[in-house]
Amino acid sequence: MKVEKKIEQFKAWTKGFLSLGFLLYAVMLIYTTLFIYNYYPYGKSVNLVLFDSIRLMWRSGNYWLIFKNVIGNVLLFMPLGLLLPIILKKVRSLWKIIILGFGTSLLIEILQYEYAHRIFDIDDILLNGFGAIVGYILFGISYGIIRVIKNIIVKRKRK
């Protein structure tokens, strides 16, 4: 079997596996953001002041709260920026990932406010969007490394 054919088979298998992973991620994202009950002393509210909730958490001195909300919101959207460009070539653009990341986060925040009676927080949108961008950067690095390795393997097999 030629190396190119093996590479294509591996790519197809990987894409299927990652598509399933993305589907599981999407279900987890919806469940985590809309169905897990969180008690908020403020109840249903809106924060439209950028960095306000981040500053409030920082001033609390509660490092678990800071990690959970700041780092957690970034990590929550990294798979979107990492996996989606692998699965769909049409979204292999930073601008498309920015729009999808911020747009998905905005939709979730609206749904959280309306149906889950939680807080609409502009800081969550910022952190989620940033997470999607970080994921896309990781995609770009990974994609570049894989292309270099593929070129090395193909060149060796041709000799």
For each residue, the residues with C-beta under 8 A, 3 or more apart:
1: 5 6
2: 5 6
3: 6 7 153 154 157
4: 7 8 154
5: 1 2 8 9
6: 1 2 3 9 10
7: 3 4 10 11 150 153 154
8: 4 5 11 12
9: 5 6 12 13
10: 6 7 13 14
11: 7 8 14 15
12: 8 9 15 16
13: 9 10 16 17
14: 10 11 17 18 86
15: 11 12 18 19 86 87
16: 12 13 19 20
17: 13 14 20 21
18: 14 15 21 22 83 86 87
19: 15 16 22 23 87
20: 16 17 23 24
21: 17 18 24 25 79 83
22: 18 19 25 26 79 83 84 87
23: 19 20 26 27
24: 20 21 27 28
25: 21 22 28 29 79 80 83
26: 22 23 29 30
27: 23 24 30 31
28: 24 25 31 32
29: 25 26 32 33 76 80 108
30: 26 27 33 34 35
31: 27 28 34 35 36
32: 28 29 35 36 76
33: 29 30 36 76 108 111 112
34: 30 31 108 111 112 115 116
35: 30 31 32 116
36: 31 32 33
37:
38: 118
39:
40: 43 44 45 118 119
41:
42: 45 119
43: 40 117
44: 40 113 117 118 119
45: 40 42 119 120
46: 113 119 120 121
47: 52 53 119 120 121 122 123
48: 122
49: 52 122
50: 122 123 126
51: 54 55 123
52: 47 49 55 56 122 123
53: 47 56 57 69 119 121 123 124
54: 51 57 58 69 70 123 127
55: 51 52 58 59
56: 52 53 59 60
57: 53 54 60 62 65 66 69 70
58: 54 55 66
59: 55 56
60: 56 57 65 66
61:
62: 57 65 66
63: 66 67
64: 67 68
65: 57 60 62 68 69
66: 57 58 60 62 63 69 70 71
67: 63 64 70 71 72
68: 64 65 71 72
69: 53 54 57 65 66 72 73
70: 54 57 66 67 73 74 127
71: 66 67 68 74 75
72: 67 68 69 75 76
73: 69 70 76 77 123 124 127 128 131
74: 70 71 77 78 127 128 130 131 134
75: 71 72 78 131
76: 29 32 33 72 73 128 131
77: 73 74 80 81 101 104 105 127 128 129 130 131 132 135
78: 74 75 81 82 131 132 134 135 138
79: 21 22 25 82 83 135
80: 25 29 77 83 84 97 100 101 104 131 132 135
81: 77 78 84 85 97 101 131 132 133 134 135 136 137 138 139
82: 78 79 85 86 135 136 138 139 142
83: 18 21 22 25 79 80 86 87 135 139
84: 22 80 81 87 88 91 97 100
85: 81 82 88 89 91 92 97 136 139 143
86: 14 15 18 82 83 139 143
87: 15 18 19 22 83 84
88: 84 85 91 92
89: 85 92
90: 96
91: 84 85 88 96 97 100
92: 85 88 89 96
93: 96 97
94: 97 98 133 136
95: 98 99
96: 90 91 92 93 99 100
97: 80 81 84 85 91 93 94 100 101 132 133 135 136
98: 94 95 101 102 129 132 133
99: 95 96 102 103
100: 80 84 91 96 97 103 104 132
101: 77 80 81 97 98 104 105 128 129 131 132 133
102: 98 99 105 106 125 128 129 132
103: 99 100 106 107
104: 77 80 100 101 107 108 128 132
105: 77 101 102 108 109 124 125 128 129 132
106: 102 103 109 110 125
107: 103 104 110 111
108: 29 33 34 104 105 111 112 128
109: 105 106 112 113 120 121 124 125
110: 106 107 113 114 120
111: 33 34 107 108 114 115 116
112: 33 34 108 109 115 116 118 119 120
113: 44 46 109 110 116 117 118 119 120
114: 110 111
115: 34 111 112
116: 34 35 111 112 113
117: 43 44 113
118: 38 40 44 112 113
119: 40 42 44 45 46 47 53 112 113
120: 45 46 47 109 110 112 113
121: 46 47 53 109 124 125
122: 47 48 49 50 52 125 126
123: 47 50 51 52 53 54 73 126 127
124: 53 73 105 109 121 127 128
125: 102 105 106 109 121 122 128 129
126: 50 122 123 129 130
127: 54 70 73 74 77 123 124 130 131
128: 73 74 76 77 101 102 104 105 108 124 125 131 132
129: 77 98 101 102 105 125 126 132 133
130: 74 77 126 127 133 134
131: 73 74 75 76 77 78 80 81 101 127 128 134 135
132: 77 78 80 81 97 98 100 101 102 104 105 128 129 135 136
133: 81 94 97 98 101 129 130 136 137
134: 74 78 81 130 131 137 138
135: 77 78 79 80 81 82 83 97 131 132 138 139
136: 81 82 85 94 97 132 133 139 140
137: 81 133 134 140 141
138: 78 81 82 134 135 141 142
139: 81 82 83 85 86 135 136 142 143
140: 136 137 143 144
141: 137 138 144 145
142: 82 138 139 145 146
143: 85 86 139 140 146 147
144: 140 141 147 148
145: 141 142 148 149
146: 142 143 149 150
147: 143 144 150 151
148: 144 145 151 152
149: 145 146 152 153
150: 7 146 147 153 154
151: 147 148 154 155
152: 148 149 155 156
153: 3 7 149 150 156 157
154: 3 4 7 150 151 157 158
155: 151 152 158 159
156: 152 153 159
157: 3 153 154
158: 154 155
159: 155 156
